[in-house]
Amino acid sequence: MKGRVHSIQTLGTVDGPGIRAVVFMQGCPLRCVYCHNPDTWDKAGGDEVTSESVAKKILRLKNFYLKGGVTVSGGEPLMQGAFVKDLFEIMHENGLHTALDTSGVGTDENIELALKHTDLVLCDLKFPTDALYRAHTGASLKSVLAFLEKAADKNIPLWIRHVVVPGLTDSEESISEIVRIAKSFHTLQKIELLPFKKMCLSKYEKLSIPFPLVNTPECGKDIIERLERLL
């Protein structure tokens, strides 16, 4: 199966349990105000590769991943469900754990394909209301919840991730609603609060794209610690 891949990280430690290979897919339908990877937006970008060739690269370092696994991220992997399915199937044949790092936005067909061999879902639950979702991502919270329901129906363990942006998503009310939504899914194992950073500015400058939050301060450790106590 052919797909478009932006890049492959061979020794990732933050996108699922253990040491992992992380495959960043090319193409994303969202335009999140805090996106760190605008270079993955264009669905015609990246490199066209086969799932077999990507699997071959990963399996060269298989011994490193036996207590970790393989994560497919993006971009948005749900745009290329068939590729994810084929890659994860090969990983399972080789005894490796699979994780899908996603916004939860995709067609029913792509979702079904991508989840077929997924052991763990990492979903970025970006905002607590549909209005905020539409205003700051261009997507719908309803679509994300529908995806999470499908994953829960398949009893796939879930990690919820949430980017904390000062002045936008850092209120206790906002975090409490994110927690309430997350806990409504029986497969929830973990909630991760991720601090907003601006390491992506050089990418936006290179692509001549204005960064919507250029004047927003980064999220400090004290904010994360305060909100984690709330959790």
Order of alpha helices (4+ residues) and beta strands (2+ residues): beta-beta-beta-alpha-alpha-beta-alpha-beta-alpha-beta-alpha-alpha-beta-alpha-beta-alpha-alpha
